[in-house]
Amino acid sequence: MTGLRFLLAGVVLAGHVLTLGRFFEAQGVYEAADASSMASAAAVSSFFLLSGFVLAWNASPSDTALRFWRRRVVKIFPNHAVTWALMLGLLMVTGTAALLPVPDPGLGEAVRNLLLVHAWVPAMTDFSSVNPVTWSISCEAFFYLLFPLLIRPVRAVPARLLWPVIALVAGAVVTMPMVAMAVTDEAAPGSWSPLSTERWWLIYFFPPVRLLEFILGLVLARAVQLDRWPALRPAWPLLALAAVFAVRPELPEEYVWGAATCLPVAALIPALATRDIQGRESRLGRRGLVLLGEASFALYMVHFPVLYAIRVLLDRRTFDTVTATLLSVAVSALCVAVSLLLWRGVEVPMMRRFARPGGRSTPPARPATPDDRTAPLRQEDPAP
């Protein structure tokens, strides 16, 4: 699961370097990269599902809401505060929006971003303010606030009703784009985006809508714990995900932003988790990938400021395909290096000092029995 987190953060990084870095002279590169938006959206959806799954798996009946909230604040806020200050400083120094067509944030937008409530405002000046990727952390903060209230009814669901509940929540996820289409206007003619701001916000950024994926992750974890998840090889969800990407040109734009890819991803996570708790070998469990997975939240938080700074330093120049490709690889490597510094210098010390989760059992190294399925995964660390 930890190695998977790095791959997901890497998908978001690659998509942003390509589509926001704008290093390429050839416009055909951006046309060919049309699927990158759906890939990044699928990665974020995976984070929300994984967040619910891992938190439910590690939840202890003896834990309190206050202790849980303290651990979550210590996990996400130090990295957020550092990258928020860095990005705000860059905006103040450069006085220009180098990556997104959004005005520089005012005091209200900056404060709402710092407090992680900006995803609740249906305006790009808010949900894309300061460090724009933090809209998903605004959603996560909402999930964390509700988690102590949600985990009890999830635990109370009888085993025979788990699959009907999974179907109900998955159906709600798939239905939400249609609801958004019914209650919001279409994009104005000539708009830079195929979706109106209100529709895009309601489908992709609005925390209560994204809560459905988090709840689905909770219920999936319970299904695995109670041995109600089928013996499904990860290859099958991956094939289904590939099929969704293959039909991307035929999908309504409203479904590109998570709903189309949610169900294959929702099947992939418990399939991978089952292999993990059975102690089966996986490339995702290699030491280097796990280390990068540990720093994946830092990578998610710091990559936009780094990309912004590089874009300003290069005066928004474009390059031939070979040069732009090498530059994209170098910028991606720089983002990973900076994320390791942020993780080691800020996140790890803060977690060691203030987030003491208490004793937890070690994941079983042998094939899991039904009793083992309440043991935790490798760590309680669901943030992107």
N, C-alpha and C positions, 0 to 999 in steps of 0.2 A: 504493500500500500504506500509506503514511503517513496519507493522508487517511482511509482506511478505518479505521485504528486509532482516530481521533477519533470516528467514527460509532459504533463498537462501544462505546467508553467512554461515549459519550452515551446509548446504550441502557441500560447498567447504571445510569448516573446517574439517568435518567428513571424507571426502575423502582423504584429505592430512594427517590427523592423522593416518589413516589406511594404505595408500599406501606409504607415505614418512616416517612416524614414524618408521615403520618396527619393532614394538615391539613384534610381534608374532613369536614364534618358528615354528608353524605349517604352512607350505607353502600352505596347503589347504585353509587357511583363505584368502590368496591373490588371489587364483584361484576363490574362491567363490565371491570375491569382484570385479570381472571383470567389473561389471556394474558401479562401482563407478566413473570410468573415464567419462562415458557418463552422469552420474548424475551431476558431477561437471561442465562438459561442458554445460549441459542444464541450470545450475544455472547462469553461466557466460552469456550465450545467453539471459537469462531472464533479467539480469542486463542491457544489452545493449538495449533490447526492452523497459524495464521500464524507462531507462534514457531518451530515445526519447519521450515516452508517457508523462512522468511527465513534462519534459521541455516544450513540446508543449502545454500541458494543462495550465501551469502557465505563458506562454509567454504573455507579455503585449505589445500592439502596441506602447506604449509610452517609452518602455525600449530602451536603446541604447546598441550597441555592446560592448562598453567599460565597461559599468556597468555590463553587463552580464559576460564578461570575468573576471572582477575583482572578482565577487562573486564565480565563478568557481575556480579561482586560490586560493582564500582564503579557499575554501572548501577542496580542495584536496592536496594542496602543503604542509601545515604545518605537517599533518600526514605523508605524504610521506617523507618529510625531516627528521623527527624524526626516522621513521622506517628504512630509508636508512642509516642514521648514525649508528643506533643500529646494523643493519645487517653487515655493513661494518666493524664495530669494532669487532664483533664476528668472522668474517672471518680473520681479521688481527691477533687476539689473538690465535685462534685455528689453523690457517694455514691449514685447511682441508675442503673439501666439504663433509659435513656429510649427506646430503639428496639427492642431485642430481648428476648425472655423468657429472658434468661440472667443468672445472678448475676454480680456484678463479679468479675473474675479474681483469683485468689490469686497468690502469688509464683511457684509452679510454672507456672501457665498463662501468666503474663506473660513469664517467661523463655523458655518454649518458643515463644511467639509471636515474641519478639525474634529468636530463633535460627532461625525459619522451619521448625520441625519439628512444629508444632501440628496440621497436617492429617493426621498419622499417628495421631492419638488419636481413637477413635470416641466422643467425648463433646462435646456442644455447648459445654460450658464451656471446651473447648480450641479446636476448629476455628472457634468464633465468638467467641473471646476478643479483648480489647483492640480492635484495628482489624479487624473481622471479615472484610473483603474480602481480607486477606492470606493466607487459606487458599489462594487460587490462586497466590500468589507462593511459598508453601511447595511447591506442586506444581512450579512453574517451577524452583525451586532444585534439585529432584530431577532434572528434565529436563536442566538444565545440567550437573549432576554426571555424568550418563550420556552426554551428547552426544559427547564425544571417543571413547567406545567404540561408539556407535551409528552414527556417520557413516561409518566404514570399511566395515562390511558393507552399508550402503545404497549406497555408491559401487560396491561389488563386484557388486551385483545386475545380471545381464545385461539389456539392453534388452528382450529377448523375454519376460522374466519379471516385468517391472515391473507389468503389469496384474494378473497372478495375485497378486502380493504386495499390491497395492492392495486387491484384492477380499478377501484374507485378513484384512488389518488392519481394513478397513471392516466385515467380517462380525463380527469380534471386538467392535468398538465396539457394534454393534447387539445382540449376544448378551449383553453384560454385564448389562443389567437383568434378563434372565431368570435368569442365574446368581445375582444378588443376591436375587431372589425365592425361589430354591430354598434358599438358605443362611441367610436372615435371617427373623425373625418380622415379622408385619404390625403396624401401629400398634395400640396399645391402644384399646378403645372410648372415645370421648369425647376422644381426643387432639387437641391443637391442630393437629397436622400429619397429612396423609393417609398419610404414610410414617413408619415407626418410625425412630428416630435411627440405629440400626445400618444399616438399609437405605438411608436417605438418604446417610449417610456413605460407604457402599461404592459407591454409584452415582455420587455427585457430588463428593465431597471426597477420596477415597483416591488418593494420588499414582500408584501403579502402574496403577490403572484409567484415569486421565486420561492416562497416558503413551501409551496407544494412539493418542490424537488427535495427540499430538506426533509419534509415529513416522509416522502417516499423512501429516502435513505434510512430513516429511523425504522420503518416497517420492514424493509428488506433485511436489516441487521437482525431484527427479531425473528424473521423467517429462517435465517441461517442458524441462529442460536437454537431454535426449536426443531432443527433438522427438517424444515419444510421447503427447503430450496432444492431443486432437482440437481442431479449430477451433470452440470452443463459445462462443456469445455469452453474456455475463453474464445476459441476460434469462431464459434457460432455467433456470439454478439458482435465480434469484429467484422464478420462477413455481412451481418445485417447493417452495421454502421457504414461499411464500404458501399452497400447498395443504396443507402440514403444519399451518400455523397454523389453516387453515379446519376441519380435522378434530380440532383440539385437544380438544373435549369428549368425543370418542370414544376418545382415547388413554389407555392405562393411565398412572397417575401416574408410574410408574417411567421411562417414556419421555419425559416432559416435560422432564427435567433433562439434556438434551443429546443423547441417543441419537437422538431423532426428527429433530432438525434437523442432525445432524452431516453427513450425506451431501450434502444440498444446499449447505451451507456449504463442504464439502470440494471440491465442483465449482466453486463461485464463485471461490475464491481463485486457483487457476491460470488461470481464465478472465480475471480482472482482471490478473494478473501478465503474461499473454501480451500483453494490450493495452499494458501499461506498457513491456515490453521492445521492443515494436514502435514505440514512440514515438507512439502514437495519443493524441489529445486525450481528456481525461476530466475531469469535474467534480471528481473526487476529487483531482486534481492541482493545483487552484487554490491560489494562494499562502497565502491565509488559512486554508484547510482543512488544508494541509500544516503550517503553523505550529501549529495546534491539535493536529494529530496528533503533532507533536514533544512536546507537553506532555501527551499522553494518559495516559502512565503516572503522571505527577504527579496528574492529575485522578482517576484510578482510586484512588490511594492517599489523597488528601486529602478526597474528597467525604464520606466517612462521618463523620470528625471535625467537619467544617463542619455537616453536617446534624444531627449530635448536639447541637452547641452551640446551633444555632437552636431545636431542639426544646425544649431545657432553658430557654432564654431566654423562649420563649413559654409556658412552664409546661404544655406538652402540650395547648394549647387547640386547638379545631377551629373552622372558619369556614364561611361559606356558600360555595357553589360558585364564584362569581365571585372572591371574596377569596382563597379557597384556590388557585384557578388562578393568579392573579397572584402570590401568595406562592411557589408552586412554581416559576414562571418566574424570579422574583427570586433564590430560593435556588440554582437551577441556574446562573444567571449568576454569582452570587457564587462558587460552587464552581469555575467555569471561571477566574475572575479569580485566585483564590487558587492554583489549579494553575499558572497562568502565572508567578506569583511564585516558587513552589516550584521549577518547572522552571528558570527563569532564575537563581535565587539559589543553588540547591543542586546540581541535577542537571547542568547545563551546566558549571559550574566544575569539578566533580569528574570529569566525563568528560574534559574537556580536560586536566586535570592528571595523571590516573592511567590513563586508558584510551586508549592510543595503538594503534590497530589495525594501523598500518603501511600501506604503500602498497597501494591497491586501485584497480583500473581504474574508469573512469567508465561508467555505463550507456549503451548505444548509443542515439543519438538517431535513427538510421535504423531501418527494419525489420530485425529480428534475423535473422541467419543461424544455422544450427545451431552454428557456432563461437562466436557471441556469447552463447549461452545459458548459458555459465558465468560471464558478467559479473554483478556484484552488482546487487541491486535498490537502491533509493535509500539504504538504510542498514541496518546490522546493529542493529536495535532492536526485537526481537520482544516485549518485555514489554508487558503491558496498558497 
